[in-house]
Amino acid sequence: MRYLQQIGAEAVKVWYLVPRPAQRERLDALLMEIGAAADEAGLPMIVHATSLREAKLALRAGAQMLVHSVSDQPVDEEFLELLTRNEAVYVPTLQAGSNWSRALASVTFAAAAPVDDPNGCVDDAIRTRINSPEELQANLNPALTPAWAYRSLEANGAEIALMQRNLVAVYEAGGRIATATDAGDPMTLRGPSIYREMEMMQAAGLNPEAVIEMSTRGGAIAMGRQDEFGQIEEGMAADLIILSQDPREDVRNFRSLTHVMRAGVLRAQSELRVTEVD
């Protein structure tokens, strides 16, 4: 904690997966100590905890953001009470886990995974790597067999359904939610992955306007900068995108992007393409 303060960190990040039974008591206590120290230092604590027990412990320790969904079981009333009492931000990242499986399966089968990139955001080097999975097979763990890949992809479908159910429960409880993708993970590509994330949130049962708010004001709240940007208001900073279809009717209409205004400069989206894509 002292080191983070010395380097000017603005938050504390904890990766808290399910501890081994012999380590559980010690690590649980350590997380509570980190939370207390973060509070004393005035730094928000951000926690990666994807299981219900660990997510609840993170909230008891004072977490102000959970950076992934609870994905092992349905959230309960205790979790929702802790989340809302903390005014913590819940960040679903619905696609990240399944995209890892897609990437590993593509190497297992030596079959390139489809690239969903309507705006040509993905650079040639990444696209070449995705389209050449056979070159990665030599380094593949022998346990990652075709049978494993089928089981993994099937399990991902059930996990996504559970995460979507939990997202709706958080929304209906009045919890704060911010859209995010965990971009940079395999097949969660920087730029275009936002489309699938918003579409999965809508498919969970959220209305398009709620998803838009989570993707704008929700992100600003997550960064503690809702007084600077995140909504259309005089005096707030804003960039601008122009669409040919209304996203309030369906968030898939974000794919109709035609122009981007960044720092006051308006450009056609076609000018920003990294490479021409069929």
C-alpha positions as CSV (number, residue, x, y, z in Angstrom):
1,M,0.0,0.0,0.0
2,R,2.8,2.4,0.8
3,Y,4.4,1.6,-2.6
4,L,1.2,2.4,-4.4
5,Q,0.9,5.7,-2.6
6,Q,4.5,6.5,-3.4
7,I,4.0,6.0,-7.1
8,G,0.8,8.0,-7.2
9,A,-1.6,5.2,-7.8
10,E,-5.3,6.2,-7.8
11,A,-6.7,2.8,-6.9
12,V,-5.8,-0.6,-5.4
13,K,-6.5,-3.7,-7.6
14,V,-6.9,-7.1,-5.9
15,W,-7.1,-10.4,-7.8
16,Y,-9.1,-12.7,-5.5
17,L,-10.0,-16.1,-6.8
18,V,-11.2,-19.0,-4.7
19,P,-8.5,-19.7,-2.1
20,R,-7.4,-23.3,-1.4
21,P,-9.0,-24.5,1.8
22,A,-5.8,-24.4,3.8
23,Q,-5.1,-20.8,2.7
24,R,-8.7,-19.5,3.0
25,E,-8.6,-18.1,6.5
26,R,-5.3,-16.3,6.0
27,L,-6.1,-14.9,2.6
28,D,-9.6,-13.8,3.7
29,A,-8.0,-11.9,6.6
30,L,-5.4,-10.4,4.3
31,L,-8.1,-9.1,1.9
32,M,-9.9,-7.4,4.9
33,E,-6.6,-5.8,5.9
34,I,-6.0,-4.5,2.3
35,G,-9.5,-3.1,2.3
36,A,-8.9,-1.2,5.6
37,A,-5.5,0.1,4.4
38,A,-7.0,1.2,1.1
39,D,-9.8,3.1,3.0
40,E,-7.2,4.7,5.3
41,A,-5.1,5.8,2.2
42,G,-8.2,7.1,0.5
43,L,-7.8,4.8,-2.5
44,P,-10.7,2.9,-4.0
45,M,-10.3,-0.9,-4.0
46,I,-11.1,-2.7,-7.2
47,V,-11.5,-6.5,-7.0
48,H,-11.5,-9.3,-9.5
49,A,-13.7,-11.9,-7.7
50,T,-15.9,-14.1,-10.0
51,S,-17.3,-16.4,-7.3
52,L,-20.1,-15.4,-5.0
53,R,-18.4,-16.1,-1.7
54,E,-15.3,-14.2,-2.7
55,A,-17.3,-11.3,-4.2
56,K,-19.2,-10.9,-1.0
57,L,-16.0,-10.9,1.0
58,A,-14.6,-8.3,-1.3
59,L,-17.6,-6.1,-0.7
60,R,-17.4,-6.6,3.1
61,A,-13.7,-5.5,2.8
62,G,-14.9,-2.3,1.1
63,A,-14.6,-3.0,-2.6
64,Q,-15.9,-0.1,-4.7
65,M,-15.8,-2.0,-8.0
66,L,-16.2,-5.7,-9.0
67,V,-14.5,-5.9,-12.3
68,H,-16.2,-9.1,-13.5
69,S,-19.5,-10.9,-13.2
70,V,-20.3,-13.4,-10.4
71,S,-20.2,-16.5,-12.6
72,D,-20.4,-19.5,-10.3
73,Q,-23.9,-19.2,-8.9
74,P,-26.9,-16.8,-8.8
75,V,-26.3,-13.7,-6.7
76,D,-28.4,-13.6,-3.5
77,E,-30.0,-10.9,-1.4
78,E,-26.9,-10.6,0.8
79,F,-24.7,-9.9,-2.2
80,L,-27.2,-7.3,-3.6
81,E,-27.5,-5.6,-0.2
82,L,-23.7,-5.4,0.2
83,L,-23.3,-4.1,-3.4
84,T,-25.9,-1.4,-3.1
85,R,-24.8,-0.4,0.4
86,N,-21.3,0.1,-0.8
87,E,-22.5,1.9,-3.9
88,A,-20.1,-0.4,-5.7
89,V,-19.9,-0.6,-9.4
90,Y,-20.6,-4.0,-11.0
91,V,-18.8,-4.6,-14.3
92,P,-20.2,-7.6,-16.2
93,T,-17.6,-8.4,-18.9
94,L,-19.9,-11.0,-20.2
95,Q,-17.8,-12.2,-23.2
96,A,-14.3,-12.3,-21.7
97,G,-14.4,-15.9,-20.5
98,S,-16.0,-17.4,-23.6
99,N,-13.6,-15.6,-25.8
100,W,-10.6,-17.3,-24.0
101,S,-12.3,-20.6,-24.8
102,R,-12.9,-19.5,-28.4
103,A,-9.2,-18.6,-28.8
104,L,-8.0,-21.9,-27.3
105,A,-10.5,-23.9,-29.3
106,S,-9.3,-22.3,-32.5
107,V,-5.8,-23.4,-31.8
108,T,-6.9,-26.9,-30.8
109,F,-8.9,-27.3,-34.1
110,A,-6.4,-25.3,-36.2
111,A,-9.4,-23.3,-37.4
112,A,-9.3,-19.5,-37.2
113,A,-12.0,-17.9,-35.0
114,P,-14.2,-15.4,-36.8
115,V,-13.2,-11.7,-36.3
116,D,-16.2,-9.4,-35.6
117,D,-14.7,-6.1,-36.7
118,P,-17.2,-4.1,-38.8
119,N,-15.1,-0.9,-38.5
120,G,-11.7,-2.3,-39.4
121,C,-10.2,-1.6,-35.9
122,V,-8.0,-4.7,-35.7
123,D,-4.5,-4.2,-36.9
124,D,-2.9,-6.6,-39.5
125,A,-0.5,-8.2,-37.0
126,I,-3.3,-9.3,-34.7
127,R,-5.5,-10.4,-37.6
128,T,-2.6,-12.5,-39.0
129,R,-2.1,-14.2,-35.6
130,I,-5.8,-15.0,-35.3
131,N,-5.9,-16.4,-38.8
132,S,-2.9,-18.6,-38.3
133,P,-3.8,-20.8,-35.3
134,E,-1.9,-23.8,-36.5
135,E,1.4,-21.8,-35.8
136,L,0.5,-21.9,-32.1
137,Q,-0.2,-25.6,-31.8
138,A,3.3,-26.5,-30.9
139,N,3.0,-24.7,-27.6
140,L,-0.5,-25.9,-26.8
141,N,-1.0,-27.7,-23.5
142,P,-1.5,-31.5,-24.3
143,A,-4.6,-31.5,-22.1
144,L,-6.4,-29.1,-24.4
145,T,-7.8,-31.7,-26.7
146,P,-10.8,-31.4,-29.1
147,A,-12.9,-33.1,-26.4
148,W,-11.9,-30.5,-23.9
149,A,-12.7,-27.7,-26.4
150,Y,-16.2,-29.0,-27.0
151,R,-16.9,-29.2,-23.2
152,S,-15.4,-25.8,-22.6
153,L,-17.5,-24.1,-25.3
154,E,-20.6,-25.9,-24.0
155,A,-19.9,-24.8,-20.4
156,N,-19.4,-21.2,-21.6
157,G,-23.0,-21.1,-22.8
158,A,-24.3,-22.0,-19.4
159,E,-22.0,-19.5,-17.7
160,I,-23.0,-16.7,-19.9
161,A,-26.7,-17.4,-19.2
162,L,-25.9,-17.3,-15.4
163,M,-24.0,-14.0,-15.7
164,Q,-26.8,-12.5,-17.7
165,R,-29.2,-13.6,-15.0
166,N,-27.0,-12.0,-12.3
167,L,-26.7,-8.8,-14.4
168,V,-30.5,-8.4,-14.4
169,A,-30.7,-9.1,-10.7
170,V,-28.1,-6.3,-10.0
171,Y,-30.0,-3.9,-12.3
172,E,-33.4,-4.7,-10.7
173,A,-31.8,-4.2,-7.2
174,G,-30.7,-0.7,-8.3
175,G,-27.0,-1.5,-8.4
176,R,-24.5,0.6,-10.3
177,I,-23.4,-1.1,-13.5
178,A,-20.7,-0.1,-16.0
179,T,-20.1,-1.6,-19.4
180,A,-16.6,-3.0,-20.0
181,T,-15.1,-5.8,-22.2
182,D,-11.7,-6.7,-20.6
183,A,-10.3,-6.0,-24.0
184,G,-6.8,-7.3,-24.6
185,D,-7.8,-10.8,-23.7
186,P,-7.6,-13.4,-26.5
187,M,-10.4,-12.6,-29.0
188,T,-11.7,-9.7,-26.9
189,L,-10.4,-7.2,-29.4
190,R,-9.8,-3.6,-28.5
191,G,-12.5,-1.5,-30.2
192,P,-15.0,-3.8,-31.8
193,S,-15.6,-6.0,-28.7
194,I,-17.8,-3.2,-27.3
195,Y,-20.5,-4.2,-29.8
196,R,-20.9,-7.7,-28.6
197,E,-20.7,-6.7,-25.0
198,M,-23.6,-4.3,-25.3
199,E,-25.6,-6.8,-27.4
200,M,-25.1,-9.5,-24.7
201,M,-26.3,-7.0,-22.0
202,Q,-29.4,-6.3,-24.1
203,A,-30.0,-10.0,-24.7
204,A,-29.9,-10.5,-20.9
205,G,-33.1,-8.5,-20.7
206,L,-31.9,-4.9,-20.3
207,N,-33.6,-2.3,-22.4
208,P,-31.3,-0.4,-24.9
209,E,-31.5,2.9,-23.1
210,A,-30.3,1.3,-19.9
211,V,-27.3,-0.3,-21.7
212,I,-26.5,3.1,-23.3
213,E,-26.5,4.7,-19.8
214,M,-24.2,1.9,-18.4
215,S,-21.9,2.5,-21.4
216,T,-21.6,6.2,-20.9
217,R,-22.5,7.6,-17.4
218,G,-21.8,4.2,-15.9
219,G,-18.2,4.2,-17.1
220,A,-17.7,7.8,-15.8
221,I,-19.1,6.7,-12.3
222,A,-16.7,3.7,-12.3
223,M,-13.8,6.1,-12.8
224,G,-15.1,8.6,-10.3
225,R,-15.4,11.3,-12.9
226,Q,-19.1,11.6,-13.4
227,D,-18.8,15.4,-12.9
228,E,-16.5,15.7,-15.9
229,F,-18.0,13.5,-18.6
230,G,-20.5,10.6,-19.2
231,Q,-23.6,12.6,-20.0
232,I,-24.7,15.4,-22.2
233,E,-24.6,18.5,-20.1
234,E,-23.2,22.0,-20.5
235,G,-19.6,22.2,-19.3
236,M,-18.9,18.5,-19.6
237,A,-16.2,17.0,-21.8
238,A,-17.5,14.9,-24.7
239,D,-16.5,13.2,-27.9
240,L,-19.2,12.2,-30.4
241,I,-20.2,9.4,-32.6
242,I,-22.7,9.6,-35.4
243,L,-24.9,6.6,-36.3
244,S,-27.2,6.1,-39.2
245,Q,-29.7,4.1,-37.0
246,D,-31.1,4.8,-33.5
247,P,-29.5,2.7,-30.7
248,R,-32.4,3.5,-28.4
249,E,-34.4,1.0,-30.4
250,D,-31.7,-1.7,-30.5
251,V,-28.0,-1.4,-29.3
252,R,-27.1,-3.4,-32.5
253,N,-27.5,-0.1,-34.2
254,F,-24.2,1.1,-32.8
255,R,-22.8,-0.9,-35.7
256,S,-24.1,1.8,-38.0
257,L,-21.3,4.1,-37.0
258,T,-20.5,6.6,-39.8
259,H,-18.5,9.4,-38.1
260,V,-16.4,10.1,-35.0
261,M,-15.6,13.5,-33.4
262,R,-12.6,13.3,-31.2
263,A,-11.2,16.4,-29.5
264,G,-13.4,18.6,-31.7
265,V,-12.2,17.0,-35.0
266,L,-14.9,15.3,-37.1
267,R,-13.8,12.3,-39.3
268,A,-15.7,9.8,-41.3
269,Q,-15.3,6.3,-39.8
270,S,-13.8,5.1,-43.1
271,E,-10.8,7.4,-42.5
272,L,-10.0,5.6,-39.3
273,R,-9.9,2.0,-40.6
274,V,-6.7,0.2,-39.8
275,T,-7.0,-1.9,-42.9
276,E,-9.6,-2.6,-45.5
277,V,-11.9,-5.5,-44.5
278,D,-14.2,-7.3,-46.8
